Amino acid sequence: MPPCIHDEPIGEKADELVDVLNQGGRLECGPEATLGVALPECVSSRLEILPVRGATRSARGLPGDTAYVPRDLDGDLRAKIAPVVGGTSGIVTLISESTAGKKRSAWEAIRWVRPGEWNSWMADWRLWPSISPSDPLELLDSLGKIGPRTVIWLPRAERYFKEPGAGVGNKIAKALRELLHDVRRGPVLIIATLRTKYWRQLTAHPAEGEDLFPHVRLLFAGNGVLVPDAFSGAEMDRALSSTDPRLADAVSRAEAGHVIQDLVDVPELQERHDTARAGERAILECVVDALSAGHGSWLRRELLEKGAPLYLSQGAIGGLGDQWISDALTELTRRGNGGRSVLIERAPVADGEGPSYRFDDYLERRHVRDIARPRLPDPGLWDVLIRYADQGSLPAMAQECERRGLLEYGARFYLRSAKEGQEEARLDLAGLLHRAGRIDEALEQHACFGAGHEANTTAAEMLLSSARPKEVIRFLERLVEQRDRRATALTAMAYNDLGQREDALRLYRDLAQRGDGQAAAVAADMLAATTGVRSAVEWLMSLPNHNSPEILQAAADMLTDHEEIKFALGTLHNLASAGNHHAYLLGAEILVAHNLLEDALDWSETAVEYEVPSGLASAARINAMAGFFDVALTHAATAAAQGNPEAFTAVGDVLATRGLIRRALECYQQAIDEGDESAPATAARVAAEAGWVTEAIGFFRGAQRYQQPPQPEELAKALCRAGCHKEAFEWYIKTVEIAPPDILVPLSDFLLYEGVVAHAASSYMRHANVGKGQALHWVAEGLVAAGQAEADTDTRLFERSLGPVVVRSKKLPAAVDVFTTAATEKYAPARMRAVEVQLQIGRYHDAARLLKTCDPTDPRYATNRVLALAGEGEFGKAMVELEKQLANSDTSAVASIALSLLAKKNSKEQGIALLERGISAGDMKSRVCLADHLRREVRYTDALDHYLIALVHGYTEARTSIETLFAKMKDRGGRQRLRKYGLTPDGRISPPWAVSTLE
C-alpha cells in the first residue's frame, strides 16, 4: 500500500522528486508495462468513495454505498470519456464548490454499460493507483510503468499539484501532459477532482509576476465538468424513486437540494453524537438543554465549562482529567470526511471573550428544533444560564420561562438583561409581573424611567385596567403637559371613571382640535348629553377637520340616533342656513344611508356650489349611485384636479357594485394616474372577484409599487370564487414563498374541487423545479395542515373524550388520496404519510393494508404498525410490537395505545400501567393522557400534579386543563398563587418571591 501523502513532510520530498524527474529526463515507455488493478476488480471504498456510515445503515442491513442517482451531468461526462474509450488519451476534471459527488459520478461513468451490452465500456481497462490517495513521489515513480487502457485516478488533485509546491506540481503536470501525448502508450484517461477554489488558483493566468503553474494550467485547460453542489428537481425525483430508502431520507432532510452533503455528513455526525464519550456527552446535553431553554444557537465556552459538569457525577469528573473540557471540545469540533463537525467553533467576537460553539444544523434540528418530546433542562442549569448566557439570548429565555410557568427564573433573566444596559428589559419584566397580577411590582419597574418617558403610558393602561384611575392621572401628568396624545386620552378616561366629566370633556375636546376623530366622537356624545344634539353637531362642524369621514360619520350617527330623519335634516338645514355649509354634505350622506338618492343629489350639489371641501367627491359618488355616470366622472375629474383623486376610486366602487367592471377599472386607473395610492389594491380585488386574471395581477403589481398590496391569498381566493382555479394557483404559488405547504391553508377549500389539486401540483412543479410526485406530496401536506387546523378548532370546543379522537375534516381524507397518487408517481415518502393520516382519521384497516406496501426499514414503520394493530383491535400483537419499541426507548405509540385500552371495559388497569411506563421514560404525552383520565375519575389533585409537571416541561396545552381543575376544585387561592408566583422546575407551585430580593 503506498504511503499517505502526508506521511512525511512535503518540503523534504521536493528535492527527491526533482531528482527523480532529472534522471534521464524522460519517462519509461513500453506498451507491455502494466500497473494498477483491473477495473472490474476495483471497489469504490479503495478510491476514497466513502460508504454511508452510522446506525441507519447497520439497522437496515444496507450496503455501504447508496444506489447511484443519475445526475444531469452524466451525459456530458460520458461524452468527454467516449473519445478516450475510442483510442485518444484524455483528461476529465470534475469541479464543484463543495462536496457534490464528484468521485461517485466519475466512478459510475467509467463503469457505464452501453445500452444493449452486458459489460462495462471500459471492462478491459485498469485503474491506478489501486488504492487512493497516492503521494507525489509514488505518482511520478509509477508514470513510466503506466500501460494502455489505464485510468489514472486523482481525487482531490490539489494534493498533487498545489500542496507539494508550485515547482513540484508543475513538473507532475508536465509529466502527465507528456503521457497524454505519447501515442505508443495510449489511450489513458486521467480523472481528477478539484474544489472550485483550487481550480481557479491552478488555472488562473497571473496578472503580474511569475507564472507558477503553467503546465498545470495547460493540463486542465478545456476539460472541466462542473458538478452542481445541489440536486436539481429531476435529480431529487430520481433519488426519491430509488429503492434505497437512505436517498429518500436524505432528500427529506437536505436543505436546498444538498443531498450528497447530507449523505456524506449526516450519518457520520449522528454516529459521533450517539457514541460520544462521557465528557463529550455532558457538553452535548448542556447544549441541548440550553437551546431548549431558549438560548440562541451560539453558546460561550464559559457557559459550557460551568454547565457541562452538572451532567456528570463527581466520580466521573475525577476520572476525566483536568483538561477534559478542552479535550471534549477538540473532539466535538473535529471535522469529519465531509468537512462538518458535531460542534462548530467561532472565534471571540470581542476582546476578553472566549470562543463560542453551536450545534451542526442537522443535529440542532434533530435534537432540538424538531423534537416532539418537550424537554426540561437540568434544574441546576437555569442558574448557570442566568449568569453566563449570551446577553442577546436573555429576552428569549425569559419568555421561554414564562411559557413554562417558571416566573421567578424569567424575572431573573430580565433583571440581568436590564443590568447590562437593555432598559427595555424592565418593560418586559413589568409585563410579566402585570400578567401575574403583581401590579405594584410592575409599577416599580416603570418607575425606573423618568416621569416624561413614554413607558408611563403602558403603566397607565395597566392601572386603568386595574381600576386605579387616580394613579393614572398622577402617572401621566408630565406627558399630558407635553401634549402626548395617548397620555391625554388615558387621562381623559381616568377622569371619566372618577366621574369628573368636565375634566374628561376638556381633554377630549383638546384631542379633537388636534385631529383625533375618535376623541371628537366621544366628546360629541358627552356634549349631546348636556347641551343637546344640535349643539354637539355644531361643535363637530366647527372642528378643523370637520369634513373628514370620521367627523361626518360621527355627526350623522348622532343625528340619526337621536332624531328622526326629517328632524335631523331640519337641524342640518338650519345649520347650513347659518353659514355652516358643511351641513349640506352631512345631510347628503344621511340621505344616501336612507336610500333617498334624489334628495341626496340636491344636497350634494348644493355643497358643491358652496365649494365645501370633499363636496365634489361626495357628489361624484352619489351621482354614480343614481346612475348619472357622466356627471359623476365630471365631478371626479374636478375633484382630482383639486388634489382629491380618491373621487375616481369612489365612482369606481359604485360601478363595481353594479357589475360594470370595465368602467370601474377605468375609473381606478384614472385615480391611479391622478395619485391615489390606494386605488391599485382596490382595483386588484375588484378584477379578481370578476375573474379578470390579467387585470387583477397587473393592479396587484401596481399596489406593490406603492407598498399597499392586498394579501396574495385574498386575491387568489377571489379568483377561485370566480372559477379561475388554475390561474389563481399558478399566480399564487409564483408570488408567495412556496417552501412551506402551509401557504395552501387559506385556499384549501378550493383544493376539494375537481381538478384543482392537479392545477396546484403543476404550478408547484414549475416554480419549485420538482417532479410530479413531490409536487403532489407538497399539496397533500397543505391539505393536512388545513385539516389539522380544523380538527384543532373542533377539539377546543369539546372536552377530550376517551379513546382515539376521530377527525371529521374532509381535507384529511382528501390528503390521503393525494398522498396515494404521489406514491404512484414513485415519490416514496408519500406512502408512509398516507398511512399516518389514515391512522389519524381512524381508517385503521386501510392504514394496515397500505403499510404492508411500505418499506419496513422506515423509522416510522414500527410505530405505525403498532397503531394500526391497536386500531383494528389486535391488542395482543400491538403490545408485542410496542414492547420492542419501549426496549429502544421509543415511546411515540404509548399514549395512543393506552387511550385505546382505557376505552375498553376490562383493560383500564393495563392502560394506566402503560401510561405510567411512558411517564417513567419521559413521555409528556403519556403524562397528559393520564392526567386527563384522572380528571374524569374526579381525582383532581392527582391530575393537577401531572398537568403542572407537563407545563413546566413545555407542554403549554396543559394550561387550559389546569384552569378547569382549579375551577372544579374551587381553589381560588391555588389558582392565584400559580398565577402570581409560577412554578418551580420540579413542577410545584412556587413559594412566594419578590423582585426586590432577586436584584
BAFI-228870 format. One record per residue (C-alpha): residue in three letters; z, x, y. Coordinates in steps of 0.5 Angstrom, whole numbers, plus 500, padded with zeros to 3 digits. Each point is the difference from the previous one (the first is absolute). Layout:
% BAFI-228870
ALAZXY;...
***
This chain:
% BAFI-228870
MET500500500;PRO498503507;PRO506501505;CYS501495505;ILE497502507;HIS507501503;ASP503504494;GLU499507504;PRO500501508;ILE492498502;GLY501506505;GLU501505495;LYS494498496;ALA495500505;ASP498508500;GLU500499492;LEU495494501;VAL496504505;ASP500506495;VAL497495494;LEU494498505;ASN498507502;GLN500502492;GLY492500499;GLY499496506;ARG497494496;LEU503495494;GLU498501493;CYS494496497;GLY498497494;PRO499493497;GLU503502494;ALA507500503;THR505494500;LEU506499503;GLY504493500;VAL501494496;ALA495495497;LEU500494505;PRO501495494;GLU507504498;CYS503500507;VAL505496502;SER502497507;SER507503500;ARG498507500;LEU496499506;GLU505498505;ILE499493499;LEU507498499;PRO502494496;VAL504494502;ARG507501500;GLY506496500;ALA503494496;THR494496501;ARG496504495;SER505501495;ALA503493500;ARG493497499;GLY497505495;LEU494502504;PRO496507500;GLY501505505;ASP494499504;THR499493503;ALA493496499;TYR495503505;VAL498495505;PRO492502502;ARG500502507;ASP495498505;LEU498508501;ASP499501492;GLY492498501;ASP500506506;LEU504505496;ARG495499494;ALA494501504;LYS503506502;ILE501502493;ALA494498497;PRO495506502;VAL505505497;VAL500496494;GLY493501500;GLY500507501;THR501502507;SER507503502;GLY504497505;ILE507498503;VAL503494502;THR506500504;LEU505493501;ILE503500506;SER506495502;GLU505500506;SER506499494;THR501498493;ALA494496498;GLY498501493;LYS495506501;LYS501503494;ARG500494496;SER494498503;ALA497507498;TRP502500493;GLU497493499;ALA494502503;ILE499506495;ARG501496494;TRP496494502;VAL496497495;ARG493497502;PRO498493498;GLY498499493;GLU502507498;TRP506502495;ASN502507503;SER502502507;TRP494503504;MET504507500;ALA502500493;ASP498507498;TRP503503507;ARG506504500;LEU505500505;TRP504506503;PRO506501502;SER502496493;ILE507499504;SER501500507;PRO501503505;SER498507499;ASP501505505;PRO495504505;LEU500506495;GLU499496494;LEU494497503;LEU497506502;ASP501504494;SER497494496;LEU494498504;GLY496505497;LYS501497493;ILE498493502;GLY494498496;PRO495494501;ARG502493500;THR507501503;VAL505496504;ILE504505505;TRP506495502;LEU503502506;PRO505494502;ARG504502507;ALA495505501;GLU503503506;ARG504504495;TYR494504499;PHE497500507;LYS506500505;GLU506502497;PRO498507498;GLY498501507;ALA493500503;GLY498507497;VAL501498493;GLY498492501;ASN493502503;LYS499505494;ILE501495495;ALA496495504;LYS494506500;ALA501501492;LEU499492499;ARG494500504;GLU497506496;LEU502496494;LEU497494502;HIS493503502;ASP500504493;VAL495496496;ARG501504494;ARG507497499;GLY499493503;PRO501495500;VAL507500502;LEU504495504;ILE506501505;ILE504495501;ALA505501506;THR505495503;LEU503501507;ARG504496505;THR496499507;LYS504505504;TYR498506495;TRP493497500;ARG500501508;GLN503506500;LEU496504495;THR493497502;ALA501500508;HIS496505504;PRO504504504;ALA500498508;GLU501508501;GLY503506497;GLU499502492;ASP497495495;LEU505500495;PHE497496495;PRO492501500;HIS499500492;VAL505494499;ARG496496505;LEU494501497;LEU502499493;PHE503493502;ALA494498505;GLY497493499;ASN503499493;GLY506496502;VAL502493498;LEU505496504;VAL505497495;PRO504494504;ASP507500500;ALA501493499;PHE496495495;SER495495503;GLY500493499;ALA496501494;GLU504505497;MET506496501;ASP497495496;ARG497504494;ALA508503500;LEU502493499;SER495498495;SER502506496;THR504499493;ASP505506502;PRO506496504;ARG502506504;LEU494499504;ALA502493502;ASP507502501;ALA497506505;VAL496495504;SER505495501;ARG505506503;ALA495504503;GLU499499508;ALA493500503;GLY497502493;HIS503506499;VAL500499492;ILE499507498;GLN506503504;ASP504494497;LEU498502493;VAL502507501;ASP506500504;VAL504494499;PRO501501492;GLU503507502;LEU504497505;GLN503495496;GLU502504495;ARG503505504;HIS504495503;ASP502497494;THR502507497;ALA504502506;ARG506505498;ALA507498503;GLY499503507;GLU493497501;ARG502493497;ALA506500505;ILE496501506;LEU494495498;GLU506495499;CYS502502507;VAL493499503;VAL499493496;ASP507497503;ALA499503507;LEU493497500;SER503493497;ALA505500506;GLY494500505;HIS500507502;GLY493503502;SER495504495;TRP503507502;LEU507502499;ARG503506503;ARG503505495;GLU507500502;LEU500493498;LEU497501493;GLU506506500;LYS505495502;GLY498494496;ALA497503493;PRO507502498;LEU502493499;TYR496499494;LEU503506496;SER507501497;GLN504506503;GLY499503493;ALA492499500;ILE500503507;GLY504506498;GLY495501494;LEU494501505;GLY502506504;ASP501501508;GLN492499501;TRP499494496;ILE497496506;SER495506502;ASP498500493;ALA499493499;LEU496499507;THR496506498;GLU498497493;LEU499493503;THR495503506;ARG496504495;ARG493498500;GLY497497493;ASN493501498;GLY497495505;GLY504503506;ARG505495500;SER508500499;VAL505496499;LEU503501507;ILE496502506;GLU504505505;ARG499500507;ALA502506505;PRO505499505;VAL497496506;ALA506502505;ASP504506501;GLY506500496;GLU498495495;GLY499502492;PRO493497496;SER499493498;TYR498497494;ARG496494498;PHE498497493;ASP493500498;ASP496494502;TYR499498493;LEU508501498;GLU502496506;ARG496494498;ARG502500493;HIS508502501;VAL501496507;ARG495496503;ASP497496494;ILE507500496;ALA501493498;ARG507501499;PRO505500506;ARG504507500;LEU507501503;PRO500507503;ASP506504497;PRO507498505;GLY501507502;LEU493501503;TRP501495505;ASP505505504;VAL495505499;LEU494497503;ILE504497506;ARG502508501;TYR494503498;ALA494495500;ASP494502505;GLN501496507;GLY494497499;SER502496494;LEU506498502;PRO498493503;ALA496498494;MET506502495;ALA505496505;GLN495494499;GLU500501492;CYS508500500;GLU500493504;ARG495498495;ARG504501494;GLY506498504;LEU503507501;LEU502498507;GLU505506501;TYR495505498;GLY495497504;ALA504501506;ARG502507499;PHE492501500;TYR499497506;LEU506504503;ARG498507498;SER493498503;ALA503498507;LYS504506500;GLU494504499;GLY496497506;GLN497494498;GLU503495504;GLU496494497;ALA504501494;ARG506497504;LEU496494501;ASP498500493;LEU508500498;ALA501495505;GLY495495496;LEU503502493;LEU507498503;HIS497494503;ARG497497494;ALA507502496;GLY503495505;ARG504506504;ILE498498507;ASP506504504;GLU498507496;ALA493499501;LEU501499508;GLU504506500;GLN493504497;HIS497496506;ALA505503505;CYS498507499;PHE494498504;GLY500499508;ALA501493503;GLY493500502;HIS497502493;GLU495495497;ALA504501494;ASN505495503;THR495494499;THR501501493;ALA507500500;ALA500494505;GLU496496495;MET505502495;LEU506497504;LEU496494502;SER498498492;SER508501499;ALA502495506;ARG503505505;PRO496499506;LYS505502505;GLU499507497;VAL492500500;ILE501499508;ARG504506501;PHE496504495;LEU493498504;GLU503500507;ARG497507502;LEU493498496;VAL500494504;GLU501503506;GLN494505498;ARG496493499;ASP499501493;ARG496494497;ARG503500493;ALA507501503;THR499495505;ALA498495495;LEU506501496;THR505500505;ALA497493502;MET501498493;ALA507502500;TYR502496507;ASN497494497;ASP504501494;LEU506500504;GLY498494504;GLN498504506;ARG494496501;GLU499502508;ASP500508498;ALA496499494;LEU494496504;ARG501505506;LEU498506494;TYR494495497;ARG497499507;ASP500507501;LEU497502494;ALA495494501;GLN498503507;ARG498507496;GLY495496496;ASP505498494;GLY496494498;GLN506498494;ALA505501505;ALA497495505;ALA499495495;VAL508501499;ALA501500507;ALA496494501;ASP504496495;MET506501503;LEU498498507;ALA497494497;ALA507498497;THR503501507;THR495499505;GLY494495497;VAL494502496;ARG496500507;SER504505503;ALA499504494;VAL493499499;GLU499502508;TRP504506499;LEU496502494;MET494499504;SER503505506;LEU500506495;PRO495506501;ASN497499493;HIS500492500;ASN493500498;SER502504493;PRO499496494;GLU508501498;ILE502496507;LEU494495500;GLN502498493;ALA508500502;ALA498495505;ALA496496496;ASP505499495;MET506499505;LEU496494503;THR497497493;ASP507501497;HIS504496506;GLU495495502;GLU494496498;ILE493503502;LYS499495505;PHE506502504;ALA499508498;LEU493499503;GLY503497506;THR505505501;LEU495505500;HIS495497505;ASN506500505;LEU501507499;ALA492501501;SER500496506;ALA506504503;GLY496506499;ASN502503493;HIS492499498;HIS502504493;ALA503493498;TYR492498499;LEU500505495;LEU506498496;GLY498492501;ALA493502496;GLU504504495;ILE504494499;LEU494495499;VAL497504495;ALA506500496;HIS500493500;ASN492500499;LEU498497507;LEU495504501;GLU496497505;ASP506500505;ALA502507498;LEU493502502;ASP501497507;TRP507503501;SER497507497;GLU494499505;THR505499506;ALA504506498;VAL493504500;GLU499497507;TYR506503503;GLU499506497;VAL506500495;PRO501506496;SER498499493;GLY496494502;LEU493502498;ALA502502493;SER504493499;ALA494496503;ALA495504495;ARG504499494;ILE501492502;ASN493499502;ALA498503493;MET505496496;ALA497494504;GLY493502498;PHE498503506;PHE498507498;ASP495502506;VAL506498505;ALA505504495;LEU495506500;THR499500507;HIS508500502;ALA501505495;ALA495505503;THR503499507;ALA507501497;ALA498506496;ALA497503507;GLN506499503;GLY504504494;ASN501495495;PRO496501494;GLU504496496;ALA497494502;PHE494501496;THR505501494;ALA503493501;VAL493497500;GLY498504494;ASP506497497;VAL498493501;LEU493501498;ALA503503493;THR504494499;ARG494495501;GLY496505495;LEU496503505;ILE501507497;ARG493503503;ARG502497507;ALA507502499;LEU499507498;GLU495501506;CYS506498505;TYR504505496;GLN495505501;GLN500499508;ALA507500500;ILE500507497;ASP495502505;GLU504498505;GLY506504498;ASP504495495;GLU503505495;SER503494496;ALA493497499;PRO497504494;ALA506498496;THR500493501;ALA492500499;ALA501504494;ARG505495497;VAL495494502;ALA494503497;ALA504502493;GLU502493500;ALA493497501;GLY498505494;TRP495504505;VAL502507497;THR496505504;GLU502497507;ALA508500497;ILE499507498;GLY497502507;PHE505497504;PHE505503496;ARG498507501;GLY500498508;ALA507498499;GLN502506497;ARG497504506;TYR505496504;GLN505501495;GLN501493499;PRO497498494;PRO502495495;GLN503501494;PRO495502495;GLU503496494;GLU500494506;LEU492501501;ALA499501492;LYS504493498;ALA496496506;LEU493503497;CYS503498493;ARG501493502;ALA493500503;GLY498501493;CYS498507501;HIS504504495;LYS495505498;GLU499502508;ALA508499501;PHE502505495;GLU494505501;TRP502501507;TYR508499499;ILE500506495;LYS496504504;THR504499506;VAL507501497;GLU504506497;ILE498498493;ALA504504496;PRO506495498;PRO498494497;ASP505496504;ILE495499505;LEU497495496;VAL506495500;PRO498497506;LEU493498497;SER503499493;ASP499492500;PHE492501501;LEU500505494;LEU501494496;TYR494497502;GLU494501495;GLY496507501;VAL505502506;VAL503506495;ALA493503499;HIS499500507;ALA507503502;ALA499505494;SER492502502;SER503501507;TYR505505498;MET496504495;ARG495501506;HIS505502505;ALA505504495;ASN495503496;VAL503498494;GLY497497493;LYS500492499;GLY506501495;GLN504503505;ALA498495506;LEU502494495;HIS506503499;TRP502501507;VAL498493502;ALA505498494;GLU505504503;GLY499496506;LEU501493496;VAL506503497;ALA503502507;ALA499493503;GLY502496493;GLN507504500;ALA501498508;GLU499493498;ALA505501494;ASP505503504;THR500495505;ASP501495495;THR506504497;ARG503500506;LEU500492501;PHE503499493;GLU506503496;ARG499505495;SER499497493;LEU502503493;GLY494502496;PRO494503503;VAL497498506;VAL493496499;VAL496502507;ARG495494501;SER496503505;LYS492499499;LYS499507502;LEU503504495;PRO496496494;ALA494502504;ALA502507501;VAL501500492;ASP492498500;VAL498505505;PHE504506496;THR497498494;THR493500503;ALA502507503;ALA501502493;THR494498497;GLU497505505;LYS503505497;TYR506501505;ALA505502495;PRO507499505;ALA498492501;ARG501498492;MET507502501;ARG501497507;ALA497493497;VAL506501494;GLU505501506;VAL498494504;GLN499495494;LEU508502498;GLN502499507;ILE497493500;GLY502498493;ARG494501496;TYR503504494;HIS495498495;ASP494502504;ALA504507502;ALA502502493;ARG493499498;LEU497504506;LEU505505499;LYS497501493;THR494503503;CYS504505505;ASP501507499;PRO507501496;THR501506504;ASP500497506;PRO507501503;ARG501492502;TYR497498493;ALA507500496;THR504496506;ASN494495500;ARG500500492;VAL508498501;LEU499495505;ALA494497496;LEU504499494;ALA506497503;GLY496495504;GLU497498493;GLY507499497;GLU499506496;PHE507503502;GLY502504494;LYS493504501;ALA501500507;MET507503499;VAL498506495;GLU495502506;LEU505499505;GLU505505496;LYS494505500;GLN500500508;LEU507500501;ALA500506496;ASN496503505;SER504498506;ASP495494502;THR503494502;SER494497503;ALA500494495;VAL507499499;ALA501495506;SER494495498;ILE502500492;ALA508499502;LEU498494504;SER495497494;LEU506501496;LEU505497505;ALA495494500;LYS501499492;LYS506496498;ASN503505495;SER498506503;LYS504500506;GLU505506498;GLN494504498;GLY497499506;ILE506502504;ALA501506496;LEU493502501;LEU501500508;GLU507504499;ARG496505497;GLY495500505;ILE505501505;SER503506497;ALA493503500;GLY500499508;ASP495494500;MET502496506;LYS495494498;SER505499494;ARG506500504;VAL497495505;CYS498496494;LEU507500497;ALA503498507;ASP495494500;HIS503498493;LEU507501502;ARG499496506;ARG497494496;GLU506501496;VAL504499506;ARG503507499;TYR499501508;THR505506501;ASP497504494;ALA493498502;LEU501502507;ASP502507498;HIS494501497;TYR496498506;LEU504505504;ILE498505496;ALA493498500;LEU500500507;VAL503507501;HIS494503495;GLY495497505;TYR499493497;THR500496506;GLU497494497;ALA508499498;ARG502498507;THR498493499;SER504499494;ILE506504503;GLU500495506;THR499494495;LEU506502496;PHE505501506;ALA498493502;LYS501497493;MET507504500;LYS502498507;ASP502507501;ARG498501508;GLY505506500;GLY496504495;ARG493498503;GLN503502507;ARG503507497;LEU493501497;ARG496499506;LYS505504504;TYR501506496;GLY495500495;LEU500503493;THR503507497;PRO495504496;ASP503497493;GLY498493502;ARG507498503;ILE501496507;SER502506504;PRO507500503;PRO501500508;TRP497505504;ALA499501508;VAL494504503;SER505504504;THR503503494;LEU493503498;GLU498503506;
***
